[in-house]
Amino acid sequence: MTTLSTPGASLDVLLTPADLRAALERDARAGLSATPKWLPPKYFYDDRGSRLFEEITRLPEYYPTRTEHAILSAYATDIAAAADAEVLLELGSGSSHKTRLLLNAMARQATLAAYVPVDVSVGALRDAMSSLRTDYPHLPLHGAVADFDAHLALLPAPGRRLWVLLGGTIGNYPPAERAVLLAALSAAMRPGEAFLLGIDLVKDPKRLVAAYDDAAGVTAAFNRNVISVLDRELDGDLDPDDFEHVALWDAENEWIEMRLRARRPISARLGALDLPVRLDVEEEIRTEISAKFRRERLAEELTAAGLHVEQWWTDPMADFALVLARR
C-alpha cells in the first residue's frame, strides 16, 4: 500500500493501475469467451462514460438519483442520529456530492471526526478531496483508492464508522455475488458500526425500463461506450455502432438487464489479448443487471450477512429507499 499525504488529508492507494489493467484483461477474456457473453458494468466509467452517466442522472426518466437525494435531504439529520458514528466511510464515493448532506448532518451533531471516501479512480478522489478541503477546511480526509470487492478489511478506520453505499450500486450484483459482498462488508465492520444502503424498489416495469432506455438515447450511448473502452484499452477493432442498446425487465429475477445486441455478424479482435470476438446477428452481450428490491427480501439478505436492519426511509411514492443496518 502507498499513502499520499497533504496537510489534513491522506490517500491510501490499495488499487494500482496494474491491478485495474489485470482485472480488465481477465474480465474481457472471460466475458467475451462465454456463452452468453457478458461484461461487468464497471467498465462503463471511463471519463466519457462518467460524463454520460452524470447526464443520465438529470434525465426526466431517471428517477433514482434525484429521489435518493430527496430522501437524504429530508432525513439526513435522522440518519446521522440513528447511525451514532464519528466517521463517514463511503464506498464508490465519486464526486461525494450527495454525501455532503450526511457530512453536514453529522457536523451539526458535533460527531463528525473524519470522512473516508473510497473509489477506484485516483483522479476522482483527488478532485473530490480538493473540493471537500475547500468546503470543510478542518475535516480530516482519509481517502482510499480501492476495490470494495477486495479491500474492505484494509480501509481506514479513524473512529466509529458509518459505512455508506448509495445509488443502488448493490443492485449490480447478482444474488450470490451480493451475498459475498455483504458478508465481506459485515466481516470488515467493527461490532456496533452502521451501514447505510441505497436501494431501488420494485415498481411498474414500464417506468423501470424507461429509466434505462431514455428517449434522448443517452443511456444507449453510455451502454455502447463500453465497446470504445475495450477498443482503446485492449487494442480492439469493434465498432460501437454495430451494437443496439437493449433494456428489459426480468420479472422472475426482478431486475433490469442492459444488453448490447449485434446489428450484423461481427468478427473482430482484441489485439492486446490476441482474442477473437465473434457475434452472430442479434447475439447479445449483457453489460449490466440492476436488481430492484422488496423490503422483506433485503432484510433477509442483510440478516444472513450478520447485519440487523434498524431503520428504513423512503419517498412518498416508494420508488427508492435508504436502509440503516448495524453489525
C-alpha positions in Angstrom: 0.0 0.0 0.0 1.1 3.5 -0.8 0.0 6.5 1.2 0.0 10.0 -0.3 -0.3 12.8 2.3 -1.0 16.5 2.4 -2.0 18.6 5.5 -5.3 17.3 6.8 -5.7 14.7 4.1 -4.2 11.3 3.2 -4.8 8.9 0.3 -4.2 5.2 0.6 -3.5 3.5 -2.7 -4.7 -0.1 -2.4 -5.5 -0.5 -6.1 -2.9 0.3 -8.7 -3.3 0.9 -12.5 -1.7 -2.5 -13.0 -4.4 -4.1 -10.8 -7.1 -2.4 -12.9 -5.5 -3.5 -16.1 -5.2 -7.1 -15.0 -8.9 -7.1 -14.0 -10.0 -5.6 -17.3 -8.0 -8.2 -19.2 -9.4 -11.0 -17.1 -13.0 -9.9 -17.3 -12.8 -9.2 -21.1 -11.3 -12.6 -21.8 -13.8 -14.4 -19.6 -16.9 -12.5 -20.6 -16.4 -12.3 -24.3 -15.5 -16.0 -24.5 -18.6 -17.1 -22.5 -22.0 -18.2 -23.8 -23.9 -16.0 -23.4 -21.4 -13.1 -23.4 -21.2 -10.6 -20.6 -19.1 -7.6 -19.4 -19.1 -6.0 -15.9 -20.8 -2.6 -15.7 -17.7 -1.0 -14.0 -16.1 -0.6 -17.4 -18.7 1.9 -18.5 -17.0 4.5 -16.3 -14.1 6.0 -18.2 -14.1 9.8 -18.4 -16.7 9.9 -21.2 -18.8 7.2 -19.6 -18.8 9.2 -16.3 -19.9 12.3 -18.1 -22.7 10.4 -19.8 -23.8 8.9 -16.5 -24.0 12.4 -15.0 -26.2 13.4 -17.9 -28.4 10.3 -17.3 -29.0 11.4 -13.7 -30.6 14.6 -15.0 -32.9 12.9 -17.5 -36.7 13.1 -16.7 -37.0 9.3 -16.9 -34.1 8.6 -14.5 -35.7 8.9 -11.0 -33.1 7.1 -8.7 -30.6 9.9 -8.3 -33.0 12.7 -7.6 -35.2 10.5 -5.4 -32.3 9.3 -3.3 -31.1 13.0 -3.0 -34.6 14.0 -1.8 -34.6 11.2 0.8 -31.2 12.3 2.1 -32.4 16.0 2.1 -35.4 15.1 4.2 -33.8 12.6 6.6 -30.1 13.3 6.9 -30.4 14.5 10.4 -32.4 11.4 11.4 -29.9 9.2 9.7 -26.9 10.8 11.4 -28.6 10.5 14.8 -29.5 6.8 14.3 -26.1 5.9 13.0 -24.3 7.3 16.0 -20.9 7.4 14.1 -17.8 9.5 14.2 -16.6 8.7 10.7 -18.4 8.6 7.4 -16.9 6.0 5.1 -18.4 6.0 1.6 -17.9 3.1 -0.9 -17.9 4.3 -4.5 -17.7 7.9 -3.4 -17.2 9.6 -6.9 -17.8 13.3 -6.5 -19.1 13.0 -3.0 -22.0 15.3 -4.0 -24.9 13.6 -2.1 -22.6 12.7 0.8 -22.4 16.4 1.8 -25.9 16.1 3.2 -24.7 13.4 5.6 -21.5 15.2 6.4 -23.4 18.4 7.2 -25.9 16.5 9.4 -23.1 14.7 11.3 -21.2 18.0 11.7 -24.3 19.7 13.2 -24.4 16.9 15.8 -20.8 17.6 16.6 -20.0 13.9 16.0 -18.1 14.1 12.7 -14.4 13.3 13.1 -13.3 12.3 9.6 -14.5 11.4 6.1 -13.2 8.3 4.3 -14.1 8.4 0.5 -13.4 5.1 -1.3 -13.2 4.9 -5.1 -11.3 3.0 -7.9 -10.4 6.3 -9.5 -7.4 8.2 -8.0 -8.3 11.2 -10.2 -11.9 11.3 -9.0 -10.8 11.0 -5.4 -8.2 13.8 -5.7 -10.7 16.1 -7.3 -13.4 15.3 -4.7 -11.0 15.7 -1.8 -9.7 19.0 -3.2 -13.3 20.3 -3.3 -14.0 18.9 0.2 -10.9 20.6 1.6 -12.3 23.9 0.4 -15.7 23.4 1.9 -14.7 21.5 5.0 -11.3 23.0 5.8 -11.0 21.4 9.3 -12.3 17.9 8.4 -9.7 15.2 8.3 -9.9 13.3 5.0 -8.6 9.8 4.6 -9.3 8.7 1.0 -8.7 5.2 -0.3 -8.2 4.1 -3.9 -9.6 0.6 -3.5 -11.9 -2.0 -5.0 -14.5 -2.8 -2.4 -14.8 -6.3 -3.7 -11.3 -6.9 -2.5 -10.1 -4.3 0.1 -12.9 -3.8 2.6 -10.8 -5.1 5.5 -8.0 -2.7 4.6 -9.9 0.6 4.6 -9.0 3.4 7.1 -10.7 3.3 10.5 -10.0 6.6 12.2 -13.1 6.1 14.5 -16.5 4.5 14.7 -17.7 4.4 11.1 -21.0 4.8 9.2 -20.4 2.7 6.1 -22.4 4.1 3.1 -23.2 2.6 -0.3 -25.5 4.8 -2.2 -27.0 5.0 -5.7 -28.5 1.5 -5.9 -25.0 0.1 -6.7 -25.8 -3.0 -4.7 -28.3 -3.9 -7.4 -25.5 -4.5 -9.9 -24.6 -7.7 -8.1 -26.4 -11.0 -8.8 -27.7 -12.6 -5.6 -24.8 -15.0 -5.0 -22.2 -12.2 -5.5 -24.3 -9.8 -3.4 -24.3 -12.3 -0.5 -20.5 -12.5 -0.8 -20.1 -8.7 -0.8 -22.5 -8.2 2.2 -20.7 -10.9 4.2 -17.3 -9.3 3.5 -18.7 -5.9 4.5 -20.1 -7.3 7.7 -16.7 -9.0 8.5 -14.8 -5.7 7.9 -17.1 -3.7 10.1 -16.5 -3.4 13.8 -19.3 -4.5 16.2 -21.8 -1.6 16.6 -20.8 0.1 13.3 -23.7 1.1 11.0 -24.3 0.6 7.3 -26.5 2.9 5.1 -27.6 1.3 1.9 -29.4 2.9 -1.0 -31.7 0.6 -2.9 -34.1 0.9 -5.9 -37.5 -0.6 -5.2 -39.7 -2.9 -7.4 -42.3 -0.8 -9.3 -44.1 -0.6 -12.6 -41.9 -2.3 -15.2 -42.7 0.4 -17.8 -41.1 3.1 -15.5 -38.1 0.9 -14.8 -37.5 0.2 -18.5 -37.9 3.9 -19.4 -35.2 4.8 -16.8 -32.7 2.6 -18.6 -33.9 3.4 -22.2 -34.4 7.1 -22.3 -36.0 8.9 -25.3 -32.9 11.0 -25.8 -30.6 8.0 -26.3 -28.1 9.0 -23.6 -28.3 5.6 -21.9 -27.8 3.9 -25.3 -24.6 5.9 -25.8 -23.5 5.1 -22.2 -24.0 1.4 -22.9 -22.1 1.4 -26.2 -19.3 3.3 -24.6 -18.0 0.1 -23.1 -17.1 -1.0 -26.6 -15.0 2.1 -27.0 -13.3 1.3 -23.7 -12.4 -2.2 -24.9 -11.1 -0.8 -28.2 -8.9 1.8 -26.6 -7.6 -0.2 -23.7 -7.2 -3.6 -25.4 -6.3 -2.6 -29.0 -9.7 -3.7 -30.3 -11.4 -3.1 -33.7 -15.0 -3.4 -32.6 -17.4 -0.7 -33.8 -19.9 0.7 -31.2 -22.3 1.5 -34.0 -22.6 -2.2 -34.7 -24.5 -2.7 -31.4 -28.1 -1.8 -30.5 -28.9 -0.8 -26.9 -31.4 -3.1 -25.2 -33.0 -2.6 -21.8 -35.5 -5.2 -20.5 -37.3 -6.2 -17.3 -36.7 -9.7 -16.0 -39.8 -10.3 -13.9 -38.6 -13.6 -12.4 -35.3 -12.1 -11.0 -36.8 -8.6 -10.5 -34.0 -6.8 -12.2 -33.4 -4.7 -15.3 -30.9 -6.0 -17.8 -28.9 -3.9 -20.2 -27.5 -5.6 -23.2 -25.7 -4.8 -26.5 -27.3 -6.6 -29.4 -25.2 -7.2 -32.6 -26.9 -5.5 -35.6 -24.9 -7.7 -38.0 -22.5 -10.6 -37.8 -19.3 -9.4 -36.1 -15.8 -10.7 -36.4 -13.3 -8.6 -34.5 -10.3 -8.9 -32.3 -8.8 -7.5 -29.1 -5.2 -7.3 -30.1 -3.8 -6.9 -26.6 -5.3 -10.3 -25.6 -5.0 -11.9 -29.0 -8.7 -12.7 -28.5 -11.1 -13.1 -31.4 -14.6 -11.6 -30.7 -17.3 -13.1 -32.8 -21.1 -12.5 -32.6 -23.9 -13.7 -34.7 -26.5 -11.1 -35.8 -28.8 -10.3 -32.8 -26.4 -12.1 -30.4 -26.2 -10.1 -27.2 -23.6 -9.1 -24.6 -25.1 -8.5 -21.1 -23.5 -5.4 -19.7 -25.4 -4.7 -16.6 -28.1 -6.0 -14.2 -29.8 -3.6 -11.8 -31.8 -5.5 -9.2 -34.8 -3.9 -7.6 -35.7 -4.8 -4.1 -38.6 -5.6 -1.8 -38.2 -4.8 1.9 -38.6 -8.3 3.2 -36.1 -9.8 0.8 -33.5 -7.2 1.5 -33.9 -7.6 5.3 -33.4 -11.4 4.9 -30.2 -10.8 2.9 -28.8 -8.4 5.4 -29.6 -10.6 8.3 -27.9 -13.5 6.6 -24.8 -11.4 6.4 -24.9 -10.5 10.1 -26.4 -7.1 9.7 -29.6 -6.1 11.6 -32.0 -3.7 9.9 -32.8 -0.8 12.3 -34.3 2.0 10.1 -35.9 2.4 6.7 -36.5 5.7 4.9 -38.3 6.1 1.6 -40.0 8.7 -0.6 -43.8 9.3 -0.9 -44.1 7.1 -4.0 -41.9 4.3 -2.5 -39.6 4.5 -5.5 -36.3 4.3 -3.6 -35.2 3.6 0.0 -32.3 4.1 2.4 -31.8 1.3 4.8 -29.7 1.5 8.0 -28.4 -1.8 9.4 -25.9 -2.5 12.2 -23.2 -5.0 12.7 
